[in-house]
């Protein structure tokens, strides 16, 4: 199935005339800046549970078998991208082994998994026999660059998701600027506040449950070899990126994305300081049972 046909099947865009719908919405609010608020319940203590007063316990759940007879696999796709949110978007740049072709595309099947070594995952729909341009280049060259999408180039990043034929570069369609790297031949996006050069560590192909005998996905693991951070976004120790400068975009369901304009800080509790010396909290801790 071609990428164009797949998009028609998924029906990601719920609007018959998106531009007409968008025209009726409020304009982008440039005044919104990064701010940090209190948590919902600053006086929360061990044992308090959810902060909604038990309201969420009164609403029943619907059980869904992902492989229920007659359930299309695309239903699971639409469910997962609307429920596992917000997701970071990996803006992946690759180059063919011979350097004759480049690719730039956003992936929300993307995440970091550890820091030592720095490892990242990218999920591709379809198997090696029907590989997307990005996967083809990644496997053949063994290299890529992961760029984080920020507000100031979100439209350009989205333009690269177009189903262009192999060999036609999304760079020119986006108007974004390629910049040289140190450990890979693929280019990083110069407009990106944060970019990661990476080498392919491994790939794994998966069998389809909906269509037995066919390959449905490839998981690629990437090891980061260089980090690039815009100088106005990094601290003196080069270990913290300012969210007020990064202004990252996250993926929600369908064609919906989100800005990151508010946050809150909540320290991770230390057992010795938060529980062992707290008589009320200690009452909640059950003694360990042998064999469990």
Protein Blocks (a to p, Z undefined) as FASTA:
>chain_A
ZZklmmmmnomalcfblmlmmmmpccddfkbccdddddfblmbcehklpaelommmmpcc
ddddfkbghiafklmmmmmmmmmccddddddddddfkopaccddddfbbcdfbfbdcddd
dddedifklccfklmmmmmnopacdddddfklmmmmmmmmpccdehiafklmnopacddd
fkbmbdcdfklmbdcddddfbdcddddfklghiafbdcdddddfbdcddfklpcfkopac
cfklnopadddehjbccddfbdcddddddfklmmmmmmklmmmpccddehZZ
